[in-house]
Amino acid sequence: PKMKEDNCLHAALLCLGVLCYSHALSSERLNHSRPSLHGHHEKGKEGQVLHRSKRGWVWNQFFVIEEYTGPDPVLVGRLHSDIDSGDGNIKYILSGEGAGIIFVIDDKSGNIHATKTLDREERAQYTLTAQAVDRNTNRPLEPPSEFIVKVQDINDNPPEFLHENYHANVPERSNVGTSVIQVTASDADDPTYGNSAKLVYSILEGQPYFSVEAQTGIIRTALPNMDREAKEEYHVVIQAKDMGGHMGGLSGTTKVTITLTDVNDNPPKFPQSVYQMSVSEAAVPGEEVGRVKAKDPDIGENGLVAYSIIDGDGMDMFEITTDYETQEGVVKLKKTLDYETKKSYSLKVEAANVHIDPKFISNGPFKDTVTVKIAVEDADEPPVFLKPSYIFEVQENAASGTVVGKVHAKDPDAANSAIRYSIDRHTDLERYFVINAEDGNIKTIKSLDREEMAWHNISVFAVEVHKQHQEAKVPVAIKVVDVNDNAPKFAAAYEAFVCENARSNQQFITISADDKDDSANGPRFIFSLPPEIIHNPNFTLRDNRDNTASVLVRREGFSRQKQDLYLLPIVISDGGVPPLSSTNTLSIRVCGCDSGGSLLSCNAEAYVLNAGLSTGALIAILACIVILLVIVVLFVTLKRQKKEPLIVFEEEDVRENIITYDDEGGGEEDTEAFDIATLQNPDGINGFIPRKDIKPEYQYLPRPGLRPAPNSVDVDDFINTRIQEADNDPTAPPYDSIQIYGYEGRGSVAGSLSSLESATTDSDLDYDYLQNWGPRFKKLADLYGSKDTFDDDS
């Protein structure tokens, strides 16, 4: 406690000394700022001596301490003019930056005071203007002059770092003094005055691993061989202190997080010396057997490990690959295993770093080895055929039951179970073959034809007698051996042409042959004429000995009139054992040719016609035919244009049509149940027929757009058109007339069944309603209403 009191006393005395020193300095500067008057004379024109008052200011900079918090305004300085006699007639005026607000002047004494606390970091100096004027007249006594008030700095700002937190990386195992990062702080105080802005850096946390340079702020490693695997991250606190680091200075701190980056300084290491694995003999190549893993504490590419097999009796049977996601070595089967042959294998596996840092090569080999022992497990294996595939031969046309070949399979297990055989019927749909289930002999069931199918590919199953699920399958290819059972024949349907003017021994066609048998029983082909026509007087045959033959003309002078077609039999024999032959007929047609041998015509009738009729005769025949056709056309045309007589509506012509329908119609849309022609008068199709009962005063020409088409099937349109024509006819008064809506044809012997012509009626019906039907039915109303009128009159 006593020591603490002494320190407080020392601090108080130090502050008091600083204040006394500052006041003395201010007073000294204030005394130096007192102006003094000097005279200066100039000789003017005409010898007159002019007196010019020299400016009575001797300026030094005024100073004021920042952050002053006393009760009274701070005296900055005093202005005084040499012409001021102290009688109060001079008035001092102050203007400029902060005048009247921050700085005020006593207009009588010239004393300048600062009325507000100043901060140098906000503004370092102020420019003011002073002037002395007459108090009564405000006349300037001196020219205005400028002066500067500087704000004197004190240590009132602590150092500040650019960042509150820093992050840096440095490789592990770096040498002592390796630069990590540089931190920088700034101080807002005046660096040109005192030590307020002089900074010194020091480390508060992070020893003894790191250090910092006092003047630059560079952080460096302080310990060698720092290991990332032991500790990866460090937290360091750096302090910056002003006043050169002396007591009483202000300070600021920042945190620096330093991370050690990895280097490849650790080799991979297997956690155990031997790995035990097992695999079934039924495993297929490529199947995974097991995994090994070497641990490497390094990370990233420094921790990558590659695995390889460097020794062991299983190098040919197994392989190892690297799983880079898990950093494991994957042991896989390379070849098929056999428990009965070898029951175990041994491998020596090596794990080595992929990327090695030469700086740490002296730390030892960056690899490790381990022994892997693999036990082969016995499995219930399916039967195994002695061959992977079988090829047999059998002659075509062989008798049913002919042995084709034999397949054989065995059980590889120690039990050596009996085997049964069968054919996969999906590969022998026609059932050409059968197999003996006990011994595997394959026989034919049907006769085979090589020309139909030269190869038969079947599959044979072998299963254990007591374990039906264990089966094997083998492909069997059966070749059908050819025998000479097909005679050769023409390669195409040949048809030869020979000119009438052909020369003797002239070749006019070359023929070839085909044989369905194999080449051993086919070519070479031998061509010849049958013995009975070997001395054919018309044609001869020449074998070209290249499986072709040429047919030649033996004589000259052929005639189509005598014979236009010759049939030449040709015998073709093959080279098989025994040889087969066939007789083929070649058709030879005689044709007319020009002098160059080009065909003109091979038709005998056309030739005779050309010889019997000349061109003029043919033209005459054609002209007669054309004239006859023209006469027929004219006769038909005149017949159609002949006009029919006008229809006279006599009593026998007024008839009704009785049309019998023996089926049900389909409604309004059914246009198939009747013939519209029965409602049309063929005499009136091409024009309007005027009525004959009353002669109209003038002929009415119907409008062309109102007449329906003659063959229209729309009855409604037809009737509406007829009604519209009757309504629009100016020659049609409301009188009784006959319209023909059904036409049976001319010359009918049937009389009319209509009762419209009867002048009397015995009906008791009341037809007075016809009077309300309008003028068009007036005639009808008069006819049927005349009886009542007659009764009334009587």
QUIZIRA-V515035 format. One record per pair of residues at least 24 apart in sequence whose C-alpha atoms are under 10 Angstrom apart, sorted by the first residue. I is the first residue (numbers start at 1). GAP is how many residues later the second one is. If there is no record, write none. Layout:
<<I/GAP> <I/GAP>>
This chain:
<<11/236> <11/237> <14/234> <22/42> <22/43> <22/130> <23/42> <25/38> <26/36> <26/37> <26/38> <26/39> <26/49> <26/50> <26/51> <27/48> <27/49> <27/50> <29/31> <29/32> <29/33> <29/34> <29/47> <29/48> <30/30> <30/31> <30/32> <30/33> <30/45> <30/46> <30/47> <30/48> <30/49> <31/46> <31/47> <32/26> <32/27> <32/28> <32/29> <32/30> <32/45> <33/24> <33/25> <33/26> <33/27> <33/28> <33/29> <33/44> <33/45> <33/46> <33/47> <34/24> <34/25> <34/26> <34/43> <34/44> <34/45> <34/46> <34/47> <34/48> <35/24> <35/25> <35/43> <35/44> <35/45> <35/46> <35/47> <36/44> <36/45> <36/46> <36/47> <37/43> <37/44> <37/45> <37/46> <38/44> <53/30> <53/88> <53/89> <54/88> <54/89> <55/26> <55/27> <55/86> <55/87> <55/88> <55/89> <55/90> <56/24> <56/25> <56/26> <56/27> <56/86> <56/87> <56/89> <57/24> <57/25> <57/73> <57/85> <57/88> <57/89> <57/90> <59/86> <59/87> <59/88> <59/89> <60/87> <60/88> <60/89> <61/64> <61/86> <61/87> <61/88> <61/89> <62/50> <62/63> <62/64> <62/85> <62/86> <62/87> <62/88> <62/89> <62/90> <63/62> <63/85> <63/86> <63/87> <63/88> <63/89> <63/90> <64/49> <64/50> <64/53> <64/54> <64/56> <64/61> <64/85> <64/86> <64/87> <64/88> <64/89> <65/52> <65/53> <65/54> <65/55> <65/85> <65/86> <65/87> <65/88> <65/89> <66/50> <66/51> <66/52> <66/53> <66/54> <66/55> <66/58> <66/84> <66/85> <66/86> <66/87> <66/88> <66/89> <66/90> <67/49> <67/50> <67/51> <67/52> <67/53> <67/84> <67/85> <67/86> <67/87> <67/89> <68/46> <68/48> <68/49> <68/50> <68/51> <69/47> <69/48> <69/49> <70/47> <72/41> <72/42> <72/43> <72/44> <73/29> <73/30> <73/31> <73/39> <73/40> <73/41> <73/42> <73/43> <73/44> <74/29> <74/38> <74/39> <74/40> <74/41> <74/42> <74/43> <75/28> <75/29> <75/30> <75/36> <75/37> <75/38> <75/39> <75/40> <76/27> <76/28> <76/29> <76/35> <76/36> <76/37> <76/38> <76/73> <76/74> <77/28> <77/33> <77/34> <77/35> <77/36> <77/37> <77/72> <78/27> <78/28> <78/31> <78/32> <78/33> <78/34> <78/35> <79/26> <79/27> <79/28> <79/29> <79/30> <79/31> <79/32> <79/33> <79/51> <79/52> <79/53> <80/28> <80/29> <80/30> <80/31> <80/52> <81/29> <81/50> <81/51> <81/60> <81/61> <83/49> <83/58> <83/59> <84/24> <84/25> <84/48> <84/57> <88/46> <88/47> <89/44> <89/45> <89/46> <89/47> <89/48> <90/42> <90/43> <90/44> <90/45> <90/46> <90/48> <90/49> <90/50> <90/51> <91/40> <91/41> <91/42> <91/43> <91/44> <91/45> <91/47> <91/48> <91/49> <91/50> <92/38> <92/39> <92/40> <92/41> <92/42> <92/43> <92/48> <93/36> <93/37> <93/38> <93/39> <93/40> <93/51> <94/34> <94/35> <94/36> <94/37> <94/38> <94/50> <94/51> <94/52> <95/32> <95/33> <95/34> <95/35> <95/36> <95/49> <95/51> <96/30> <96/31> <96/32> <96/33> <96/34> <96/50> <96/51> <97/28> <97/29> <97/30> <97/31> <97/32> <97/51> <97/52> <98/28> <98/29> <98/30> <99/27> <99/28> <99/29> <99/30> <102/24> <103/25> <103/46> <105/25> <107/25> <107/26> <107/28> <108/24> <108/27> <118/33> <118/34> <118/35> <119/32> <119/33> <119/34> <119/35> <119/37> <120/30> <120/31> <120/32> <120/33> <120/34> <120/36> <120/68> <120/69> <120/70> <121/30> <121/32> <121/35> <121/36> <121/67> <121/68> <121/69> <122/66> <123/27> <123/28> <124/25> <124/26> <124/27> <124/28> <124/29> <124/66> <125/24> <125/25> <125/26> <125/27> <126/24> <126/25> <152/38> <152/41> <153/36> <153/37> <153/38> <153/39> <153/40> <153/41> <153/43> <154/35> <154/36> <154/39> <154/40> <154/41> <154/42> <155/32> <155/33> <155/34> <155/35> <155/38> <155/39> <155/40> <155/41> <155/42> <155/87> <155/88> <155/93> <155/94> <155/95> <156/31> <156/32> <156/33> <156/40> <156/93> <156/94> <157/29> <157/30> <157/31> <157/32> <157/33> <157/39> <157/40> <157/85> <157/92> <157/93> <157/94> <158/27> <158/28> <158/29> <158/30> <158/31> <158/38> <158/39> <158/41> <158/82> <158/83> <158/84> <158/91> <158/92> <158/93> <158/94> <159/25> <159/26> <159/27> <159/28> <159/29> <159/30> <159/37> <159/38> <159/39> <159/40> <159/41> <159/80> <159/81> <159/82> <159/83> <159/90> <159/91> <159/92> <159/93> <159/94> <160/24> <160/25> <160/26> <160/27> <160/28> <160/79> <160/80> <160/81> <160/91> <160/92> <160/93> <160/94> <161/24> <161/25> <161/26> <161/77> <161/78> <161/79> <161/91> <161/92> <161/93> <161/94> <162/24> <162/92> <163/90> <163/91> <163/92> <163/93> <164/89> <164/90> <164/91> <164/92> <165/72> <165/88> <165/89> <165/90> <165/91> <165/92> <166/69> <166/70> <166/88> <166/89> <166/90> <166/91> <166/92> <167/68> <167/88> <167/89> <167/90> <167/91> <167/92> <168/51> <168/66> <168/88> <168/89> <168/90> <168/91> <168/92> <169/64> <169/88> <169/89> <169/90> <169/91> <169/92> <170/50> <170/51> <170/88> <170/89> <170/90> <170/91> <170/92> <171/54> <171/55> <171/56> <171/57> <171/88> <171/89> <171/90> <171/91> <171/92> <172/52> <172/53> <172/54> <172/55> <172/56> <172/57> <172/59> <172/60> <172/87> <172/88> <172/89> <172/90> <172/91> <172/92> <172/93> <173/48> <173/50> <173/51> <173/52> <173/53> <173/54> <173/55> <173/87> <173/88> <173/89> <173/90> <173/92> <173/187> <174/47> <174/48> <174/49> <174/50> <174/51> <174/52> <174/53> <174/86> <174/89> <175/45> <175/46> <175/47> <175/48> <175/49> <175/50> <175/51> <176/33> <176/34> <176/35> <176/44> <176/45> <176/46> <176/47> <176/48> <176/49> <176/50> <177/33> <177/34> <177/35> <177/42> <177/43> <177/44> <177/45> <177/46> <177/47> <178/32> <178/41> <178/42> <178/43> <178/44> <178/45> <178/46> <179/31> <179/32> <179/33> <179/39> <179/40> <179/41> <179/42> <180/30> <180/31> <180/32> <180/38> <180/39> <180/40> <180/41> <180/78> <180/79> <181/31> <181/36> <181/37> <181/38> <181/39> <181/75> <181/77> <182/30> <182/31> <182/34> <182/35> <182/36> <182/37> <182/38> <183/29> <183/33> <183/34> <183/35> <183/36> <183/55> <183/56> <183/57> <183/71> <183/72> <183/73> <184/31> <184/32> <184/33> <184/34> <184/56> <184/70> <185/31> <185/32> <185/54> <185/55> <185/56> <185/66> <185/67> <185/68> <185/69> <186/54> <186/56> <186/66> <187/53> <187/54> <187/55> <187/63> <187/64> <187/65> <189/53> <194/49> <194/50> <195/47> <195/48> <195/49> <195/50> <195/51> <195/54> <196/45> <196/46> <196/47> <196/48> <196/53> <196/54> <197/44> <197/45> <197/46> <197/47> <197/52> <197/53> <198/42> <198/43> <198/44> <198/45> <198/46> <198/47> <198/51> <199/40> <199/41> <199/42> <199/43> <199/44> <199/45> <199/46> <199/47> <199/50> <199/51> <199/52> <200/39> <200/40> <200/41> <200/42> <200/43> <200/44> <200/45> <200/46> <200/51> <201/37> <201/38> <201/39> <201/40> <201/41> <201/43> <201/44> <201/50> <201/51> <201/52> <202/35> <202/36> <202/37> <202/38> <202/39> <202/43> <202/51> <203/33> <203/34> <203/35> <203/36> <203/37> <203/50> <203/51> <204/32> <204/33> <204/34> <204/35> <204/49> <204/50> <204/51> <205/29> <205/30> <205/31> <205/32> <205/33> <205/34> <205/50> <205/51> <206/28> <206/29> <206/30> <206/31> <206/32> <206/50> <206/51> <206/52> <207/28> <207/29> <207/30> <209/25> <209/27> <210/24> <210/26> <210/48> <211/25> <211/27> <212/26> <212/27> <214/25> <214/26> <214/27> <214/30> <214/31> <215/25> <215/29> <219/37> <226/34> <227/33> <227/34> <227/35> <227/36> <227/38> <228/31> <228/32> <228/33> <228/34> <228/35> <228/37> <228/69> <228/70> <229/31> <229/32> <229/33> <229/36> <229/37> <229/68> <229/69> <229/70> <231/28> <231/29> <232/26> <232/27> <232/28> <232/29> <232/30> <233/24> <233/25> <233/26> <233/27> <233/28> <234/24> <234/25> <234/26> <235/24> <261/38> <262/35> <262/36> <262/37> <262/38> <262/39> <262/40> <262/41> <263/35> <263/36> <263/37> <263/38> <263/39> <263/40> <263/93> <263/94> <263/96> <263/97> <264/32> <264/33> <264/34> <264/35> <264/36> <264/37> <264/38> <264/39> <264/40> <264/89> <264/91> <264/92> <264/93> <264/94> <264/95> <264/96> <264/97> <264/102> <265/31> <265/32> <265/33> <265/37> <265/38> <265/91> <265/92> <265/93> <265/94> <265/95> <265/96> <265/97> <265/98> <265/99> <265/101> <266/29> <266/30> <266/31> <266/32> <266/36> <266/37> <266/87> <266/90> <266/94> <266/97> <266/98> <266/99> <266/100> <266/101> <267/27> <267/28> <267/29> <267/30> <267/31> <267/35> <267/36> <267/38> <267/84> <267/85> <267/86> <267/89> <267/96> <267/97> <267/98> <267/99> <267/100> <267/101> <268/25> <268/26> <268/27> <268/28> <268/29> <268/30> <268/35> <268/36> <268/37> <268/38> <268/82> <268/83> <268/84> <268/85> <268/97> <268/98> <268/99> <268/100> <268/101> <269/24> <269/25> <269/26> <269/27> <269/28> <269/82> <269/83> <269/97> <269/98> <269/99> <269/100> <269/101> <270/24> <270/25> <270/26> <270/80> <270/81> <270/97> <270/98> <270/99> <270/100> <271/24> <271/99> <272/97> <272/98> <272/99> <273/95> <273/96> <273/97> <273/98> <273/99> <274/73> <274/74> <274/95> <274/96> <274/97> <274/98> <274/99> <275/71> <275/72> <275/95> <275/96> <275/97> <275/98> <275/99> <276/70> <276/95> <276/96> <276/97> <276/98> <276/99> <277/54> <277/67> <277/68> <277/69> <277/95> <277/96> <277/97> <277/98> <277/99> <278/66> <278/67> <278/95> <278/96> <278/97> <278/98> <278/99> <279/53> <279/54> <279/58> <279/60> <279/64> <279/65> <279/95> <279/96> <279/97> <279/98> <279/99> <279/100> <280/56> <280/57> <280/58> <280/59> <280/95> <280/96> <280/97> <280/98> <280/99> <280/100> <281/55> <281/56> <281/57> <281/58> <281/59> <281/61> <281/62> <281/94> <281/95> <281/96> <281/97> <281/98> <281/99> <281/100> <282/54> <282/55> <282/56> <282/57> <282/94> <282/95> <282/96> <282/97> <282/98> <282/99> <282/100> <283/50> <283/52> <283/53> <283/54> <283/55> <283/93> <283/94> <283/96> <284/48> <284/49> <284/50> <284/51> <284/52> <284/53> <285/32> <285/33> <285/47> <285/48> <285/49> <285/50> <285/51> <285/52> <286/32> <286/33> <286/45> <286/46> <286/47> <286/48> <286/49> <286/50> <287/31> <287/44> <287/45> <287/46> <287/47> <287/48> <288/30> <288/31> <288/32> <288/42> <288/43> <288/44> <288/45> <288/46> <289/29> <289/30> <289/31> <289/41> <289/42> <289/43> <289/44> <289/85> <290/30> <290/38> <290/39> <290/40> <290/41> <290/42> <290/43> <290/82> <290/84> <291/29> <291/30> <291/31> <291/32> <291/37> <291/38> <291/39> <291/40> <291/41> <291/81> <292/28> <292/30> <292/35> <292/36> <292/37> <292/38> <292/39> <292/57> <292/59> <292/78> <292/80> <293/29> <293/30> <293/33> <293/34> <293/35> <293/36> <293/37> <293/58> <293/77> <294/33> <294/34> <294/35> <294/56> <294/57> <294/58> <294/73> <294/74> <294/75> <294/76> <295/32> <295/33> <295/56> <295/73> <296/31> <296/56> <296/57> <296/70> <296/71> <301/52> <301/53> <301/54> <301/55> <302/51> <302/52> <302/53> <302/54> <302/55> <303/24> <303/49> <303/50> <303/51> <303/52> <303/53> <304/47> <304/48> <304/49> <304/50> <304/51> <304/52> <305/24> <305/45> <305/46> <305/47> <305/48> <305/49> <305/50> <305/61> <305/62> <306/44> <306/45> <306/46> <306/47> <306/48> <306/61> <307/24> <307/42> <307/43> <307/44> <307/45> <307/46> <307/47> <307/60> <307/61> <307/62> <308/40> <308/41> <308/42> <308/43> <308/44> <308/61> <309/38> <309/39> <309/40> <309/41> <309/42> <309/60> <309/61> <309/62> <309/63> <310/37> <310/38> <310/39> <310/40> <310/59> <311/35> <311/36> <311/37> <311/38> <311/39> <311/60> <312/33> <312/34> <312/35> <312/36> <312/37> <312/59> <312/60> <312/61> <313/31> <313/32> <313/33> <313/34> <313/35> <314/30> <314/31> <314/32> <314/33> <314/34> <314/58> <314/59> <314/60> <315/30> <315/31> <315/32> <315/33> <317/28> <318/27> <318/28> <318/29> <318/56> <319/28> <319/30> <320/29> <322/29> <331/41> <331/43> <337/39> <337/40> <337/41> <338/38> <338/39> <338/40> <338/41> <338/43> <338/74> <338/75> <339/36> <339/37> <339/38> <339/39> <339/40> <339/73> <339/74> <340/36> <340/37> <340/38> <340/72> <340/73> <340/74> <342/33> <342/34> <343/31> <343/32> <343/33> <343/34> <343/35> <344/29> <344/30> <344/31> <344/32> <344/33> <345/27> <345/28> <345/29> <345/30> <345/31> <346/25> <346/26> <346/27> <346/28> <346/29> <347/24> <347/25> <347/26> <347/27> <348/24> <348/25> <378/35> <378/36> <379/33> <379/34> <380/31> <380/32> <380/33> <380/34> <380/35> <380/87> <380/90> <381/30> <381/31> <381/32> <381/83> <381/89> <381/90> <381/91> <382/27> <382/28> <382/29> <382/30> <382/31> <382/80> <382/81> <382/82> <382/85> <382/86> <382/87> <382/88> <382/89> <382/90> <382/91> <383/25> <383/26> <383/27> <383/28> <383/29> <383/30> <383/33> <383/34> <383/35> <383/36> <383/37> <383/78> <383/79> <383/80> <383/81> <383/87> <383/88> <383/89> <383/90> <384/24> <384/25> <384/26> <384/27> <384/28> <384/78> <384/79> <384/87> <384/88> <384/89> <384/90> <385/24> <385/25> <385/26> <385/27> <385/76> <385/77> <385/87> <385/88> <385/89> <386/24> <386/88> <387/87> <387/88> <388/85> <388/86> <388/87> <388/88> <389/70> <389/71> <389/84> <389/85> <389/86> <389/87> <389/88> <390/67> <390/68> <390/69> <390/84> <390/85> <390/86> <390/87> <390/88> <391/66> <391/84> <391/85> <391/86> <391/87> <391/88> <392/50> <392/63> <392/64> <392/84> <392/85> <392/86> <392/87> <392/88> <393/62> <393/63> <393/84> <393/85> <393/86> <393/87> <393/88> <394/49> <394/50> <394/54> <394/56> <394/84> <394/85> <394/86> <394/87> <394/88> <395/52> <395/53> <395/54> <395/55> <395/84> <395/85> <395/86> <395/87> <395/88> <396/51> <396/52> <396/53> <396/54> <396/55> <396/57> <396/58> <396/83> <396/84> <396/85> <396/86> <396/87> <396/88> <396/89> <397/49> <397/50> <397/51> <397/52> <397/53> <397/83> <397/84> <397/85> <397/86> <397/88> <398/46> <398/47> <398/48> <398/49> <398/50> <398/51> <398/82> <398/83> <398/85> <399/45> <399/46> <399/47> <399/48> <399/49> <400/32> <400/33> <400/43> <400/44> <400/45> <400/46> <400/47> <400/48> <401/32> <401/33> <401/41> <401/42> <401/43> <401/44> <401/45> <401/46> <402/31> <402/40> <402/41> <402/42> <402/43> <402/44> <402/45> <403/30> <403/31> <403/32> <403/38> <403/39> <403/40> <403/41> <403/42> <404/29> <404/30> <404/31> <404/37> <404/38> <404/39> <404/40> <404/74> <404/75> <404/76> <405/30> <405/35> <405/36> <405/37> <405/38> <405/71> <405/73> <406/29> <406/30> <406/33> <406/34> <406/35> <406/36> <406/37> <406/70> <407/28> <407/29> <407/32> <407/33> <407/34> <407/35> <407/53> <407/55> <407/67> <407/69> <408/30> <408/31> <408/32> <408/33> <408/54> <409/30> <409/31> <409/52> <409/53> <409/54> <409/55> <409/63> <409/64> <409/65> <410/52> <410/53> <410/54> <410/62> <411/51> <411/52> <411/53> <411/59> <411/60> <416/48> <417/46> <417/47> <417/48> <417/49> <417/50> <418/44> <418/45> <418/46> <418/47> <418/48> <418/49> <419/42> <419/43> <419/44> <419/45> <419/46> <419/47> <419/48> <419/49> <419/52> <420/41> <420/42> <420/43> <420/44> <420/45> <420/48> <420/51> <421/39> <421/40> <421/41> <421/42> <421/43> <421/44> <421/50> <421/51> <421/52> <422/37> <422/38> <422/39> <422/40> <422/41> <422/51> <423/35> <423/36> <423/37> <423/38> <423/39> <423/50> <423/51> <423/53> <424/34> <424/35> <424/36> <424/37> <424/49> <424/51> <425/33> <425/34> <425/35> <426/32> <426/33> <427/29> <427/30> <427/31> <427/32> <427/33> <427/48> <428/28> <428/29> <428/30> <428/31> <429/29> <432/24> <433/25> <435/25> <437/24> <437/25> <448/32> <448/33> <449/31> <449/32> <449/33> <449/34> <449/36> <450/29> <450/30> <450/31> <450/32> <450/33> <450/35> <450/66> <450/67> <450/68> <451/29> <451/31> <451/34> <451/35> <451/65> <451/66> <451/67> <452/28> <452/64> <453/26> <453/27> <454/24> <454/25> <454/26> <454/27> <454/28> <454/64> <455/24> <455/25> <455/26> <456/24> <481/37> <482/34> <482/35> <482/36> <482/37> <482/38> <482/39> <483/34> <483/35> <483/37> <483/38> <483/93> <483/94> <483/95> <484/31> <484/32> <484/33> <484/34> <484/35> <484/36> <484/37> <484/38> <484/90> <484/91> <484/92> <484/93> <484/94> <484/95> <484/96> <485/30> <485/31> <485/32> <485/36> <485/91> <485/92> <485/93> <485/94> <485/95> <486/28> <486/29> <486/30> <486/31> <486/32> <486/35> <486/36> <486/88> <486/90> <486/93> <486/94> <486/95> <486/96> <487/27> <487/28> <487/29> <487/30> <487/34> <487/35> <487/85> <487/86> <487/87> <487/89> <487/92> <487/93> <487/94> <487/95> <487/96> <488/24> <488/25> <488/26> <488/27> <488/28> <488/29> <488/33> <488/34> <488/35> <488/37> <488/38> <488/83> <488/84> <488/85> <488/86> <488/87> <488/91> <488/92> <488/93> <488/94> <488/95> <488/96> <489/24> <489/25> <489/26> <489/27> <489/36> <489/81> <489/82> <489/83> <489/84> <489/85> <489/92> <489/93> <489/94> <489/95> <489/96> <490/24> <490/25> <490/80> <490/82> <490/92> <490/93> <490/94> <490/95> <490/96> <491/24> <493/91> <493/92> <493/93> <493/94> <494/91> <494/92> <494/93> <494/94> <495/72> <495/90> <495/91> <495/92> <495/93> <495/94> <496/55> <496/69> <496/70> <496/71> <496/90> <496/91> <496/92> <496/93> <496/94> <497/67> <497/68> <497/69> <497/90> <497/91> <497/92> <497/93> <497/94> <497/95> <497/102> <497/105> <498/54> <498/55> <498/60> <498/66> <498/67> <498/68> <498/90> <498/91> <498/92> <498/93> <498/94> <498/95> <498/99> <498/101> <498/104> <499/54> <499/57> <499/58> <499/59> <499/60> <499/61> <499/90> <499/91> <499/92> <499/93> <499/94> <499/95> <499/98> <499/99> <499/100> <499/101> <499/102> <499/103> <500/56> <500/57> <500/58> <500/59> <500/60> <500/64> <500/89> <500/90> <500/91> <500/92> <500/93> <500/94> <500/97> <500/99> <500/102> <501/55> <501/56> <501/57> <501/58> <501/89> <501/90> <501/91> <501/92> <501/93> <501/94> <501/96> <502/50> <502/51> <502/52> <502/53> <502/54> <502/55> <502/56> <502/88> <502/89> <502/90> <502/91> <502/93> <502/95> <503/49> <503/50> <503/51> <503/52> <503/53> <503/54> <503/55> <504/34> <504/35> <504/48> <504/49> <504/50> <504/51> <504/52> <504/53> <505/34> <505/35> <505/46> <505/47> <505/48> <505/49> <505/50> <505/51> <506/33> <506/34> <506/44> <506/45> <506/46> <506/47> <506/48> <506/49> <506/50> <507/32> <507/33> <507/34> <507/35> <507/43> <507/44> <507/45> <507/46> <507/47> <508/42> <508/43> <508/44> <508/45> <508/80> <509/40> <509/41> <509/42> <509/43> <509/79> <510/31> <510/32> <510/33> <510/34> <510/38> <510/39> <510/40> <510/41> <510/42> <511/32> <511/33> <511/36> <511/37> <511/38> <511/39> <511/40> <511/75> <512/32> <512/34> <512/35> <512/36> <512/37> <512/38> <512/60> <513/34> <513/35> <513/36> <513/59> <513/60> <513/61> <514/33> <514/58> <514/60> <515/58> <515/59> <517/57> <517/59> <518/58> <519/55> <519/56> <519/57> <520/54> <520/55> <520/56> <520/57> <521/53> <521/54> <521/55> <521/56> <521/57> <521/58> <521/59> <522/25> <522/51> <522/52> <522/53> <522/54> <522/55> <522/57> <522/58> <523/24> <523/50> <523/51> <523/52> <523/53> <524/24> <524/49> <524/50> <524/51> <524/52> <525/24> <525/47> <525/48> <525/49> <525/50> <525/51> <525/56> <526/45> <526/46> <526/47> <526/48> <526/49> <526/55> <527/43> <527/44> <527/45> <527/46> <527/47> <527/54> <527/56> <528/41> <528/42> <528/43> <528/44> <528/45> <528/55> <529/39> <529/40> <529/41> <529/42> <529/43> <529/54> <529/55> <530/38> <530/39> <530/40> <530/41> <530/42> <530/53> <531/40> <533/35> <533/36> <533/37> <536/32> <538/28> <538/30> <539/27> <539/29> <539/49> <540/28> <541/27> <541/29> <547/25> <547/27> <551/35> <558/32> <558/33> <558/34> <559/31> <559/32> <559/33> <559/45> <560/29> <560/30> <560/31> <560/32> <560/42> <560/43> <560/44> <560/45> <560/47> <560/48> <561/29> <561/42> <561/43> <561/44> <561/46> <561/47> <562/42> <563/26> <563/27> <563/41> <564/24> <564/25> <564/26> <564/27> <564/38> <564/39> <564/40> <565/24> <565/25> <565/26> <565/37> <566/24> <643/40> <644/39> <645/38> <646/37> <646/38> <646/43> <646/44> <646/46> <647/36> <647/37> <647/42> <647/43> <647/44> <647/45> <647/99> <648/43> <648/44> <648/45> <649/42> <649/43> <649/44> <649/89> <649/90> <649/91> <651/100> <651/101> <651/106> <652/95> <652/96> <652/97> <652/98> <652/99> <652/100> <652/101> <653/87> <653/90> <653/91> <653/92> <653/93> <653/94> <653/95> <653/96> <653/97> <653/98> <653/99> <654/84> <654/85> <654/86> <654/88> <654/89> <654/96> <654/97> <654/98> <654/99> <654/100> <654/102> <654/103> <655/85> <655/86> <655/87> <655/88> <655/89> <655/93> <655/95> <655/96> <655/97> <655/98> <655/99> <656/84> <656/85> <656/86> <656/87> <656/88> <656/94> <656/95> <656/96> <656/97> <656/98> <657/84> <657/85> <657/86> <657/87> <657/95> <657/96> <658/84> <658/86> <658/95> <659/83> <668/46> <668/47> <668/48> <669/45> <670/43> <671/42> <671/43> <671/44> <672/41> <674/39> <675/36> <675/37> <675/38> <675/40> <676/34> <676/35> <676/36> <676/37> <676/38> <676/39> <676/42> <677/33> <677/34> <677/35> <677/36> <677/65> <677/66> <678/63> <678/64> <678/65> <678/66> <678/67> <679/36> <679/39> <679/40> <679/61> <679/62> <679/63> <679/64> <679/65> <680/30> <680/31> <680/38> <680/60> <680/61> <680/62> <680/63> <680/64> <681/29> <681/59> <681/60> <681/61> <681/62> <681/63> <681/64> <682/28> <682/61> <682/63> <683/60> <684/26> <685/24> <685/25> <685/26> <686/24> <688/37> <690/41> <690/42> <691/40> <691/41> <691/46> <691/47> <691/48> <692/45> <692/46> <693/42> <693/43> <693/44> <693/45> <694/37> <694/38> <694/39> <694/41> <694/43> <695/36> <695/37> <696/34> <696/35> <696/36> <696/37> <697/33> <697/34> <698/32> <698/33> <699/30> <699/31> <699/32> <700/28> <700/29> <700/30> <700/31> <700/32> <701/28> <702/24> <702/26> <702/27> <703/25> <727/49> <732/44> <733/42> <733/43> <733/46> <734/40> <734/41> <734/42> <734/43> <734/44> <734/45> <734/46> <735/40> <735/41> <735/42> <735/43> <735/44> <735/45> <736/40> <736/41> <736/42> <736/43> <736/44> <736/47> <737/42> <759/24> <759/25> <760/24> <760/26> <760/27> <761/26>>
